[in-house]
């Protein structure tokens, strides 16, 4: 009698949730046959059998949380045991670090064929990322008087001078006013002071602690203590649905990214009429190669070229070292919607591949994503993310940056629009696509973001010019 236990799942992963039990007591199993489907913070995995035989006892059930080393099944060996590596076959969709989503950017007249997308968090609104303004005495709140010049207090027991509205705001964002230095007269604390303290909060505080464990302090989200919900049953019947481990990881990572990164979003629209004509001309060639030539695919090539011309947007910020990490490679993350939730696989070295090659690779990745067969390596290491909600009818939206990247590009639905032609002196129909660029204002200034977007828009409007000039 042999006992199958949960093997090591990777660094810093101590437990997993059982999604499915794939065999029953009395079943005959072979070596490497999947016994369970489990979900960790990073991936969905199959746990294979390490021996051949008959299952005599199943020790786990769907929905159960199990730790590494826990007994999963007892098997009576029926053939010669053939040991296999203890690590389960890693084939699945790791949880994303950030909230981007993918859907094909197709003209309204064409049925999209690339993966559909989930909507970006509707509740998220761009955070103020302009330089913090220090209030002058005339602007400072007047409802709390500054301390007398002779007043003193023991260390650690200094009075906090802030208006009721500022105190309420600090509670909502999880900032301890005792740790905030006020910029107003007499050390009075303003709302801008609280915002600055929230942005400068070190990553070793509760945010990082929560990120290390999906189940640590469940009332903490992204480093902030969640306010208790009211009793909804007072107004009617409700049902509750437990969050999956993947959904908990997504929620935590999104909240952490939004809390730590001062997001700025700028918007532009691109005339993709010429690009759509090229797509129609060459889509059969891509299909023959096993790909699917969409506007999204063509834009990945444009974005890769834009990142070569604007390397700051292909970087990461090392807060501890106070350095900017400029990457010499371009791995584009493409947000894809699956029945399990959002995943962000990457196209490696996108700038070195032609459009046909990118179309084939994206087609293959999207298929593996839908079948939960992506590996962890395919889901990590992206340098810039592109997310598309065009097939769902969305126009402009505000995607959240996929940390540790510093920027994300959102693509909306392209529509035919009447545009004034100054030479012809009349209106002509053009295919116009909305675009949203989100960037980390600690790294990228507004002018940098605007130049990046203008480069992309011009390359889209004149795709042949980009091909000729690189």
Secondary structure as GFF3:
##gff-version 3
##sequence-region A 1 470
A	DSSP	beta_strand	2	5	.	.	.	ID=ss1
A	DSSP	beta_strand	15	21	.	.	.	ID=ss2
A	DSSP	beta_strand	28	29	.	.	.	ID=ss3
A	DSSP	beta_strand	34	39	.	.	.	ID=ss4
A	DSSP	beta_strand	44	48	.	.	.	ID=ss5
A	DSSP	beta_strand	53	58	.	.	.	ID=ss6
A	DSSP	beta_strand	65	67	.	.	.	ID=ss7
A	DSSP	beta_strand	71	77	.	.	.	ID=ss8
A	DSSP	alpha_helix	164	173	.	.	.	ID=ss9
A	DSSP	three_ten_helix	177	179	.	.	.	ID=ss10
A	DSSP	three_ten_helix	185	187	.	.	.	ID=ss11
A	DSSP	alpha_helix	191	199	.	.	.	ID=ss12
A	DSSP	alpha_helix	206	211	.	.	.	ID=ss13
A	DSSP	beta_strand	220	221	.	.	.	ID=ss14
A	DSSP	beta_strand	224	225	.	.	.	ID=ss15
A	DSSP	three_ten_helix	232	234	.	.	.	ID=ss16
A	DSSP	alpha_helix	245	260	.	.	.	ID=ss17
A	DSSP	beta_strand	263	271	.	.	.	ID=ss18
A	DSSP	alpha_helix	273	288	.	.	.	ID=ss19
A	DSSP	alpha_helix	295	309	.	.	.	ID=ss20
A	DSSP	three_ten_helix	311	314	.	.	.	ID=ss21
A	DSSP	beta_strand	315	318	.	.	.	ID=ss22
A	DSSP	beta_strand	323	326	.	.	.	ID=ss23
A	DSSP	beta_strand	332	338	.	.	.	ID=ss24
A	DSSP	beta_strand	341	347	.	.	.	ID=ss25
A	DSSP	three_ten_helix	350	352	.	.	.	ID=ss26
A	DSSP	alpha_helix	355	370	.	.	.	ID=ss27
A	DSSP	three_ten_helix	377	379	.	.	.	ID=ss28
A	DSSP	beta_strand	384	388	.	.	.	ID=ss29
A	DSSP	three_ten_helix	390	392	.	.	.	ID=ss30
A	DSSP	beta_strand	407	421	.	.	.	ID=ss31
A	DSSP	beta_strand	426	440	.	.	.	ID=ss32
A	DSSP	alpha_helix	446	461	.	.	.	ID=ss33
A	DSSP	alpha_helix	463	469	.	.	.	ID=ss34
###
